[in-house]
Amino acid sequence: PFMESGGISDTLTASASEGYSYELSDTQAILYHYQNEDSIVEVPAEIDGLPVTKIDYAAFSDCPNLTTIVIPKTVRYLSASTFSDCPTLTTIIVAKDNPYFTSVNGVLFDKNQSTLIAYPKGNTDTEYTVPSSVSTIAEGAFSDCSYLQQISFDGENLFEIEDRAFENCTGLRSAALPDYARVMGANVFSGCSSLSSVELPSELSYLSSGCFMNCTNLTSIVLPDMLYEVGDYTFEGCTSLTDVYIPAAVESIGNGAFKETPWLANHTEEYVILNGDILYQYNGTSKELIVPEGVRTVSSNTLNSQFDVITLSDSIESFTPDVWGENGVTINFGVNTKDFPMNYGNKGNLYCIVEINVPEENPYFSSEDGVLYSKDKTELICYPSYKNDLTEFVIPDTVTHIADGAFYATSLKSLTFSPNLKEIGDYAFYMSSIDFKELTLPDTVEHIGEYAFAESGISSLTLPDSLRSIGAEAFYFNDELTEVAFPEGLEEIGWAAFYSCTNLKTISFPDTITFVDGAAFEETAWLKQQPDGLLYIGKAAYQYMGEMPANSSISLKNGTT
């Protein structure tokens, strides 16, 4: 039950407490919200006889005068977000006998002080030194601490600074991060508008997305020599940034990493090439991007809607097709292009490719009529989403494997499978327009990947005797499907494989099935008509139907998996 309560004594009851919102279970109470104008709040150890074990996100956001909060011994779950929207909070106190947390000078830590969890936003000190015991600064630990001007670090144990750790510390002017800090999360210093001096850890290898976004007073940055990647939007909005040192080790610079910086604005050349081999930006007007020789990486920042054609240089080995355009884009591979990672879950990527052309000299890929294959044409890798010159397509007999997302969001209406097809990859036909109303798969198919035929409008499904496994959500939400006969030899059915096939009423299972993951047949007519008791699918004990009697036991059949 969800109840309203309040008060600041060690033990509370619903009748005696006012201002608290909490939830009770059989064993614990969770505090969700507290509304009060007191400056000191003592969180109760118990409510209605149950221990308060968790304080939820922004629980004290409606306490405008809050300066001090006392955490009892029973609380085991809380984070910096618990104290978000508490701009006047100066002190966090933890009961000495709490086995999970402690506080030092009003700052919240885990019990052994290895994680700094929360620094009060209303603390007016301008300087703070992170103790030597700390190895992790937790997510949002210092966020919105506007009084803080300088942060320093004691000892050599700090390893990780998590997401948003110093976000919107608008008074922070300098930060010298220790060399031994190896991990920095996203948006760590974003919105630190007074930050003018930063020393990054010498052993940092990856600078996460948005790390210094909108640090408007930052004028220069020296990236460490071991850094190999700069994430998306890392320095976006650093409107005073004029001097950037990029070490030779950097191999990738993300989209918008230097957007709205004077440093980038000063690069007016047609091809902005950083470190000699990263094409970061194109300032020309041509509709065709011809990547210069010597370039090894094309940043997603370069790719925009102006291009109709992108021709890769022979020096490029890997290209991520983060491309879009009103009329679609033709991609011409280079001789040495060997890696084409595709984000098939993002419309902004594959959605806008018209065709892919591969030179005969390329030893890794081949193409035919704009469709991308492996060199030997045993794998169909990509049928471009914007390829609309055909409504019907016949997969060549050589193809044994349809790659992940190969037909993602295609406009095809009809498809003929290869008679030698063995594997259908994840998301292979997701969001495509192909008519699969009556779907019969070739008698060679052994595996169907995750989401392969999800939401495909299937009303009739014939599965081959060769089939051995069906991936998670493979046939999710085909609500016209009424019956399925699983073939002898099928062994595995993945999580939610037929979830929400609401009219699926008739199913036959072989004894060869040994594993059925959770929710595989949830929200189907078949499951709803099963009798109470333990439900078997093949050799797998699937779930207990109805309410299991108290203090009862279940005897499994011999051979149950």
PERA-V609326 format. One record per residue. N is the residue number from 1. RES is the residue in one letter. PHI is phi in radians with two decimals (* if undefined). Layout:
n->N res->RES phi->PHI
n->N res->RES phi->PHI
//
This chain:
n->1 res->P phi->*
n->2 res->F phi->-1.69
n->3 res->M phi->-2.31
n->4 res->E phi->-1.84
n->5 res->S phi->-2.76
n->6 res->G phi->-3.13
n->7 res->G phi->1.96
n->8 res->I phi->-2.33
n->9 res->S phi->-1.45
n->10 res->D phi->-1.15
n->11 res->T phi->-2.23
n->12 res->L phi->-2.16
n->13 res->T phi->-2.15
n->14 res->A phi->-1.03
n->15 res->S phi->-1.30
n->16 res->A phi->-1.71
n->17 res->S phi->-2.02
n->18 res->E phi->-2.42
n->19 res->G phi->1.91
n->20 res->Y phi->-1.55
n->21 res->S phi->-1.98
n->22 res->Y phi->-2.61
n->23 res->E phi->-2.25
n->24 res->L phi->-1.89
n->25 res->S phi->-2.05
n->26 res->D phi->-1.21
n->27 res->T phi->-2.16
n->28 res->Q phi->-2.69
n->29 res->A phi->-2.12
n->30 res->I phi->-1.98
n->31 res->L phi->-1.57
n->32 res->Y phi->-1.74
n->33 res->H phi->-2.79
n->34 res->Y phi->-2.43
n->35 res->Q phi->-2.12
n->36 res->N phi->-2.87
n->37 res->E phi->-1.80
n->38 res->D phi->-1.22
n->39 res->S phi->-1.52
n->40 res->I phi->-2.09
n->41 res->V phi->-2.16
n->42 res->E phi->-1.87
n->43 res->V phi->-1.19
n->44 res->P phi->-1.18
n->45 res->A phi->-1.33
n->46 res->E phi->-2.45
n->47 res->I phi->-2.32
n->48 res->D phi->0.91
n->49 res->G phi->1.42
n->50 res->L phi->-1.88
n->51 res->P phi->-1.21
n->52 res->V phi->-1.43
n->53 res->T phi->-1.85
n->54 res->K phi->-2.48
n->55 res->I phi->-2.03
n->56 res->D phi->-1.44
n->57 res->Y phi->-0.98
n->58 res->A phi->0.92
n->59 res->A phi->-1.09
n->60 res->F phi->-1.97
n->61 res->S phi->-1.17
n->62 res->D phi->-1.83
n->63 res->C phi->-2.10
n->64 res->P phi->-1.16
n->65 res->N phi->-1.88
n->66 res->L phi->-1.14
n->67 res->T phi->-2.07
n->68 res->T phi->-2.37
n->69 res->I phi->-2.26
n->70 res->V phi->-1.97
n->71 res->I phi->-1.72
n->72 res->P phi->-1.35
n->73 res->K phi->-1.22
n->74 res->T phi->-1.44
n->75 res->V phi->-1.30
n->76 res->R phi->-2.14
n->77 res->Y phi->-2.24
n->78 res->L phi->-2.88
n->79 res->S phi->-2.66
n->80 res->A phi->-1.03
n->81 res->S phi->-1.12
n->82 res->T phi->-1.01
n->83 res->F phi->-1.85
n->84 res->S phi->-1.11
n->85 res->D phi->1.10
n->86 res->C phi->-2.14
n->87 res->P phi->-1.20
n->88 res->T phi->-1.75
n->89 res->L phi->-1.20
n->90 res->T phi->-1.97
n->91 res->T phi->-2.49
n->92 res->I phi->-1.98
n->93 res->I phi->-2.03
n->94 res->V phi->-2.06
n->95 res->A phi->-0.98
n->96 res->K phi->-1.06
n->97 res->D phi->-1.59
n->98 res->N phi->-1.28
n->99 res->P phi->-1.43
n->100 res->Y phi->-1.96
n->101 res->F phi->-2.34
n->102 res->T phi->-2.61
n->103 res->S phi->-2.31
n->104 res->V phi->-2.30
n->105 res->N phi->0.94
n->106 res->G phi->1.47
n->107 res->V phi->-1.78
n->108 res->L phi->-1.59
n->109 res->F phi->-2.28
n->110 res->D phi->-1.25
n->111 res->K phi->-1.06
n->112 res->N phi->-1.59
n->113 res->Q phi->1.07
n->114 res->S phi->-1.57
n->115 res->T phi->-2.13
n->116 res->L phi->-1.51
n->117 res->I phi->-1.66
n->118 res->A phi->-2.69
n->119 res->Y phi->-1.86
n->120 res->P phi->-1.03
n->121 res->K phi->-1.20
n->122 res->G phi->-1.58
n->123 res->N phi->-1.12
n->124 res->T phi->-1.59
n->125 res->D phi->-1.06
n->126 res->T phi->-1.63
n->127 res->E phi->-2.27
n->128 res->Y phi->-2.59
n->129 res->T phi->-1.93
n->130 res->V phi->-1.25
n->131 res->P phi->-1.05
n->132 res->S phi->-1.17
n->133 res->S phi->-1.29
n->134 res->V phi->-1.37
n->135 res->S phi->-1.86
n->136 res->T phi->-2.39
n->137 res->I phi->-1.77
n->138 res->A phi->-1.25
n->139 res->E phi->-0.96
n->140 res->G phi->1.18
n->141 res->A phi->-1.01
n->142 res->F phi->-1.94
n->143 res->S phi->-1.02
n->144 res->D phi->1.14
n->145 res->C phi->-1.51
n->146 res->S phi->-1.28
n->147 res->Y phi->-1.38
n->148 res->L phi->-1.18
n->149 res->Q phi->-1.94
n->150 res->Q phi->-2.48
n->151 res->I phi->-2.10
n->152 res->S phi->-2.33
n->153 res->F phi->-2.32
n->154 res->D phi->-1.88
n->155 res->G phi->1.49
n->156 res->E phi->-2.27
n->157 res->N phi->-1.78
n->158 res->L phi->-1.10
n->159 res->F phi->-2.03
n->160 res->E phi->-2.35
n->161 res->I phi->-2.02
n->162 res->E phi->-1.41
n->163 res->D phi->-0.88
n->164 res->R phi->1.02
n->165 res->A phi->-0.98
n->166 res->F phi->-2.11
n->167 res->E phi->-1.00
n->168 res->N phi->1.04
n->169 res->C phi->-1.44
n->170 res->T phi->-1.19
n->171 res->G phi->-1.63
n->172 res->L phi->-1.15
n->173 res->R phi->-1.85
n->174 res->S phi->-2.56
n->175 res->A phi->-2.63
n->176 res->A phi->-1.87
n->177 res->L phi->-1.43
n->178 res->P phi->-1.19
n->179 res->D phi->-1.09
n->180 res->Y phi->-1.48
n->181 res->A phi->-1.33
n->182 res->R phi->-1.77
n->183 res->V phi->-2.20
n->184 res->M phi->-2.19
n->185 res->G phi->-1.37
n->186 res->A phi->-1.29
n->187 res->N phi->0.99
n->188 res->V phi->-1.02
n->189 res->F phi->-2.03
n->190 res->S phi->-1.08
n->191 res->G phi->1.36
n->192 res->C phi->-1.45
n->193 res->S phi->-1.24
n->194 res->S phi->-1.71
n->195 res->L phi->-1.15
n->196 res->S phi->-2.11
n->197 res->S phi->-2.35
n->198 res->V phi->-2.38
n->199 res->E phi->-2.04
n->200 res->L phi->-1.50
n->201 res->P phi->-1.04
n->202 res->S phi->-1.16
n->203 res->E phi->-1.79
n->204 res->L phi->-1.20
n->205 res->S phi->-1.89
n->206 res->Y phi->-2.45
n->207 res->L phi->-1.82
n->208 res->S phi->-1.25
n->209 res->S phi->-1.08
n->210 res->G phi->1.13
n->211 res->C phi->-0.99
n->212 res->F phi->-2.14
n->213 res->M phi->-1.00
n->214 res->N phi->1.07
n->215 res->C phi->-1.49
n->216 res->T phi->-1.26
n->217 res->N phi->-1.77
n->218 res->L phi->-1.34
n->219 res->T phi->-1.83
n->220 res->S phi->-2.60
n->221 res->I phi->-2.59
n->222 res->V phi->-1.94
n->223 res->L phi->-1.39
n->224 res->P phi->-1.15
n->225 res->D phi->-1.14
n->226 res->M phi->-1.59
n->227 res->L phi->-1.22
n->228 res->Y phi->-2.04
n->229 res->E phi->-2.57
n->230 res->V phi->-1.93
n->231 res->G phi->-1.32
n->232 res->D phi->-1.12
n->233 res->Y phi->1.02
n->234 res->T phi->-1.03
n->235 res->F phi->-2.04
n->236 res->E phi->-1.01
n->237 res->G phi->1.34
n->238 res->C phi->-1.44
n->239 res->T phi->-1.29
n->240 res->S phi->-1.94
n->241 res->L phi->-1.29
n->242 res->T phi->-2.06
n->243 res->D phi->-2.23
n->244 res->V phi->-2.30
n->245 res->Y phi->-1.84
n->246 res->I phi->-1.98
n->247 res->P phi->-1.25
n->248 res->A phi->-1.13
n->249 res->A phi->-1.24
n->250 res->V phi->-1.14
n->251 res->E phi->-1.90
n->252 res->S phi->-2.52
n->253 res->I phi->-2.22
n->254 res->G phi->-1.31
n->255 res->N phi->-1.07
n->256 res->G phi->1.16
n->257 res->A phi->-1.03
n->258 res->F phi->-2.14
n->259 res->K phi->-1.08
n->260 res->E phi->1.07
n->261 res->T phi->-2.04
n->262 res->P phi->-1.12
n->263 res->W phi->-1.03
n->264 res->L phi->-1.27
n->265 res->A phi->-1.08
n->266 res->N phi->-1.32
n->267 res->H phi->-1.53
n->268 res->T phi->-1.80
n->269 res->E phi->-1.12
n->270 res->E phi->-1.08
n->271 res->Y phi->-1.90
n->272 res->V phi->-1.54
n->273 res->I phi->-1.95
n->274 res->L phi->-1.79
n->275 res->N phi->1.01
n->276 res->G phi->1.45
n->277 res->D phi->-2.52
n->278 res->I phi->-1.93
n->279 res->L phi->-1.39
n->280 res->Y phi->-1.71
n->281 res->Q phi->-2.71
n->282 res->Y phi->-2.02
n->283 res->N phi->-1.81
n->284 res->G phi->-1.44
n->285 res->T phi->-2.07
n->286 res->S phi->-1.14
n->287 res->K phi->-1.45
n->288 res->E phi->-2.03
n->289 res->L phi->-1.68
n->290 res->I phi->-1.82
n->291 res->V phi->-1.25
n->292 res->P phi->-1.11
n->293 res->E phi->-1.11
n->294 res->G phi->1.73
n->295 res->V phi->-1.27
n->296 res->R phi->-1.86
n->297 res->T phi->-2.36
n->298 res->V phi->-1.89
n->299 res->S phi->-1.20
n->300 res->S phi->-1.08
n->301 res->N phi->-1.10
n->302 res->T phi->-1.28
n->303 res->L phi->-1.50
n->304 res->N phi->-2.56
n->305 res->S phi->-1.30
n->306 res->Q phi->-1.35
n->307 res->F phi->-1.57
n->308 res->D phi->-1.76
n->309 res->V phi->-2.40
n->310 res->I phi->-2.17
n->311 res->T phi->-1.94
n->312 res->L phi->-1.45
n->313 res->S phi->-1.33
n->314 res->D phi->-1.20
n->315 res->S phi->-1.42
n->316 res->I phi->-1.50
n->317 res->E phi->-1.74
n->318 res->S phi->-2.29
n->319 res->F phi->-2.48
n->320 res->T phi->-1.65
n->321 res->P phi->-1.39
n->322 res->D phi->-1.46
n->323 res->V phi->-2.20
n->324 res->W phi->-2.66
n->325 res->G phi->-3.13
n->326 res->E phi->-1.09
n->327 res->N phi->-1.87
n->328 res->G phi->1.55
n->329 res->V phi->-2.21
n->330 res->T phi->-1.65
n->331 res->I phi->-1.98
n->332 res->N phi->-1.85
n->333 res->F phi->-1.24
n->334 res->G phi->-1.59
n->335 res->V phi->-1.11
n->336 res->N phi->-1.81
n->337 res->T phi->-1.13
n->338 res->K phi->-2.25
n->339 res->D phi->-2.34
n->340 res->F phi->-2.37
n->341 res->P phi->-1.17
n->342 res->M phi->-2.10
n->343 res->N phi->-1.59
n->344 res->Y phi->-1.25
n->345 res->G phi->-1.59
n->346 res->N phi->-2.12
n->347 res->K phi->-1.03
n->348 res->G phi->-1.17
n->349 res->N phi->-1.72
n->350 res->L phi->-1.16
n->351 res->Y phi->-0.97
n->352 res->C phi->-2.02
n->353 res->I phi->-1.55
n->354 res->V phi->-1.57
n->355 res->E phi->-2.75
n->356 res->I phi->-2.20
n->357 res->N phi->-2.04
n->358 res->V phi->-2.15
n->359 res->P phi->-1.17
n->360 res->E phi->-1.05
n->361 res->E phi->-1.29
n->362 res->N phi->-1.18
n->363 res->P phi->-1.49
n->364 res->Y phi->-1.93
n->365 res->F phi->-2.23
n->366 res->S phi->-2.50
n->367 res->S phi->-2.47
n->368 res->E phi->-2.58
n->369 res->D phi->0.94
n->370 res->G phi->1.46
n->371 res->V phi->-1.70
n->372 res->L phi->-1.66
n->373 res->Y phi->-2.26
n->374 res->S phi->-1.17
n->375 res->K phi->-1.01
n->376 res->D phi->-1.56
n->377 res->K phi->1.06
n->378 res->T phi->-1.53
n->379 res->E phi->-2.15
n->380 res->L phi->-1.58
n->381 res->I phi->-1.64
n->382 res->C phi->-2.70
n->383 res->Y phi->-1.74
n->384 res->P phi->-0.97
n->385 res->S phi->-1.14
n->386 res->Y phi->-1.65
n->387 res->K phi->-1.34
n->388 res->N phi->-2.12
n->389 res->D phi->-1.44
n->390 res->L phi->-2.20
n->391 res->T phi->-1.93
n->392 res->E phi->-2.19
n->393 res->F phi->-2.54
n->394 res->V phi->-1.93
n->395 res->I phi->-1.23
n->396 res->P phi->-1.00
n->397 res->D phi->-1.09
n->398 res->T phi->-1.25
n->399 res->V phi->-1.35
n->400 res->T phi->-1.92
n->401 res->H phi->-2.43
n->402 res->I phi->-1.69
n->403 res->A phi->-1.24
n->404 res->D phi->-0.95
n->405 res->G phi->1.16
n->406 res->A phi->-1.04
n->407 res->F phi->-1.97
n->408 res->Y phi->-0.97
n->409 res->A phi->1.04
n->410 res->T phi->-1.33
n->411 res->S phi->-1.69
n->412 res->L phi->-1.01
n->413 res->K phi->-1.89
n->414 res->S phi->-2.44
n->415 res->L phi->-2.46
n->416 res->T phi->-1.97
n->417 res->F phi->-1.34
n->418 res->S phi->-1.17
n->419 res->P phi->-1.23
n->420 res->N phi->-1.94
n->421 res->L phi->-1.16
n->422 res->K phi->-1.99
n->423 res->E phi->-2.38
n->424 res->I phi->-2.01
n->425 res->G phi->-1.31
n->426 res->D phi->-1.05
n->427 res->Y phi->0.99
n->428 res->A phi->-0.94
n->429 res->F phi->-2.14
n->430 res->Y phi->-1.11
n->431 res->M phi->1.16
n->432 res->S phi->-1.40
n->433 res->S phi->-1.73
n->434 res->I phi->-1.14
n->435 res->D phi->-1.39
n->436 res->F phi->-1.90
n->437 res->K phi->-0.95
n->438 res->E phi->-2.05
n->439 res->L phi->-1.78
n->440 res->T phi->-2.14
n->441 res->L phi->-1.60
n->442 res->P phi->-1.01
n->443 res->D phi->-1.37
n->444 res->T phi->-1.95
n->445 res->V phi->-1.22
n->446 res->E phi->-1.88
n->447 res->H phi->-2.47
n->448 res->I phi->-2.06
n->449 res->G phi->-1.38
n->450 res->E phi->-1.04
n->451 res->Y phi->1.02
n->452 res->A phi->-0.98
n->453 res->F phi->-2.15
n->454 res->A phi->-1.10
n->455 res->E phi->0.94
n->456 res->S phi->-1.82
n->457 res->G phi->1.22
n->458 res->I phi->-1.31
n->459 res->S phi->-2.00
n->460 res->S phi->-2.41
n->461 res->L phi->-2.28
n->462 res->T phi->-2.05
n->463 res->L phi->-1.77
n->464 res->P phi->-1.42
n->465 res->D phi->-1.14
n->466 res->S phi->-1.35
n->467 res->L phi->-1.18
n->468 res->R phi->-2.04
n->469 res->S phi->-2.63
n->470 res->I phi->-2.19
n->471 res->G phi->-1.36
n->472 res->A phi->-1.04
n->473 res->E phi->0.98
n->474 res->A phi->-1.03
n->475 res->F phi->-2.13
n->476 res->Y phi->-0.92
n->477 res->F phi->1.00
n->478 res->N phi->-1.77
n->479 res->D phi->-1.38
n->480 res->E phi->-1.65
n->481 res->L phi->-1.25
n->482 res->T phi->-1.97
n->483 res->E phi->-2.64
n->484 res->V phi->-2.48
n->485 res->A phi->-1.98
n->486 res->F phi->-1.38
n->487 res->P phi->-1.35
n->488 res->E phi->-1.07
n->489 res->G phi->1.92
n->490 res->L phi->-1.14
n->491 res->E phi->-1.99
n->492 res->E phi->-2.32
n->493 res->I phi->-2.20
n->494 res->G phi->-1.37
n->495 res->W phi->-0.99
n->496 res->A phi->0.95
n->497 res->A phi->-1.00
n->498 res->F phi->-2.13
n->499 res->Y phi->-1.01
n->500 res->S phi->1.09
n->501 res->C phi->-1.46
n->502 res->T phi->-1.10
n->503 res->N phi->-1.73
n->504 res->L phi->-1.27
n->505 res->K phi->-1.99
n->506 res->T phi->-2.04
n->507 res->I phi->-2.41
n->508 res->S phi->-2.06
n->509 res->F phi->-2.05
n->510 res->P phi->-1.50
n->511 res->D phi->-1.27
n->512 res->T phi->-1.35
n->513 res->I phi->-1.21
n->514 res->T phi->-2.02
n->515 res->F phi->-2.57
n->516 res->V phi->-2.29
n->517 res->D phi->-1.38
n->518 res->G phi->-1.00
n->519 res->A phi->1.08
n->520 res->A phi->-1.00
n->521 res->F phi->-2.18
n->522 res->E phi->-1.10
n->523 res->E phi->1.08
n->524 res->T phi->-2.04
n->525 res->A phi->-1.11
n->526 res->W phi->-1.05
n->527 res->L phi->-1.16
n->528 res->K phi->-1.17
n->529 res->Q phi->-1.70
n->530 res->Q phi->-1.34
n->531 res->P phi->-1.28
n->532 res->D phi->-1.09
n->533 res->G phi->2.10
n->534 res->L phi->-1.31
n->535 res->L phi->-1.73
n->536 res->Y phi->-1.78
n->537 res->I phi->-2.19
n->538 res->G phi->1.06
n->539 res->K phi->-1.62
n->540 res->A phi->-1.62
n->541 res->A phi->-1.41
n->542 res->Y phi->-1.49
n->543 res->Q phi->-2.90
n->544 res->Y phi->-1.61
n->545 res->M phi->-1.54
n->546 res->G phi->1.38
n->547 res->E phi->-1.74
n->548 res->M phi->-1.28
n->549 res->P phi->-1.03
n->550 res->A phi->-1.08
n->551 res->N phi->1.01
n->552 res->S phi->-1.80
n->553 res->S phi->-2.25
n->554 res->I phi->-2.12
n->555 res->S phi->-1.80
n->556 res->L phi->-1.48
n->557 res->K phi->-1.14
n->558 res->N phi->-1.06
n->559 res->G phi->1.53
n->560 res->T phi->-1.14
n->561 res->T phi->-1.93
//
